[in-house]
Structure formats: structure tokens, C-alpha cells
């Protein structure tokens, strides 16, 4: 990442910044006005009614730093989508592990 496009601020500078939001206008909005504004927003989908009652907090497991040798074409495949390739590789490995842990009646054994 190139530092030329990065602007750094201290916590004090952030606290002193003036908000560009008209908070008095926001506080004055009624629920109906908010609902109308959401409905007219093309990014807002009608199917956004999500049941969060079964949501769980997942704390990521601690990751170990390792050195691993993989075929160049495999590495190129994951790197082709850009940043985050190591996380994608980890996701594939995690899926493999979860499939291996399933009882035999639920899975087809994957041979490597």
C-alpha cells in the first residue's frame, strides 16, 4: 500500500473535527420519514428483514504463523483475487477439516 494516499489523524484531531451531519435534522425525523427514505434507497433491499435472535458472537481463533510450501499455481490462484489470499486459503482448509470431522454417514471421504 502506498503511503501517499494515507492521511493520519491523532485521536485529539478526530475529536475536534466538525461533523458534516445535520444532527438536528436527523433527530427531527419521524419513523415514517425514515421508513420512506429507506424505501427510496436503491441499496436497501425489501428482504433485509433479518431475524437476529439466533445470532452468535464468533471470536476468531488465534492464528499461528507458519511457513508452508505450496505449488506455485495454487498460490497464484488464491492471489489472483487480491488481498486476503491467506484468509481464503485458511477458509478452504477449515472447510476441509469440518468435512473430515462429520460422522461417516453424513460425508463422502475426501482423499488427498
C-alpha positions, 0 to 999 in steps of 0.5 A: 500500500502506498503511503501517499494516499494515507492521511493520519489523524491523532485521536485529539484531531478526530475529536475536534473535527466538525461533523458534516451531519445535520444532527438536528435534522436527523433527530427531527425525523419521524419513523415514517420519514425514515421508513420512506427514505429507506424505501427510496434507497436503491441499496436497501433491499425489501428482504433485509428483514433479518431475524437476529435472535439466533445470532452468535458472537464468533471470536476468531481463533488465534492464528499461528504463523507458519511457513508452508510450501505450496505449488506455485499455481495454487498460490497464484490462484488464491492471489489472483483475487487480491488481498486476503489470499491467506484468509481464503486459503485458511477458509478452504482448509477449515472447510476441509477439516469440518468435512473430515470431522462429520460422522461417516454417514453424513460425508463422502471421504475426501482423499488427498 
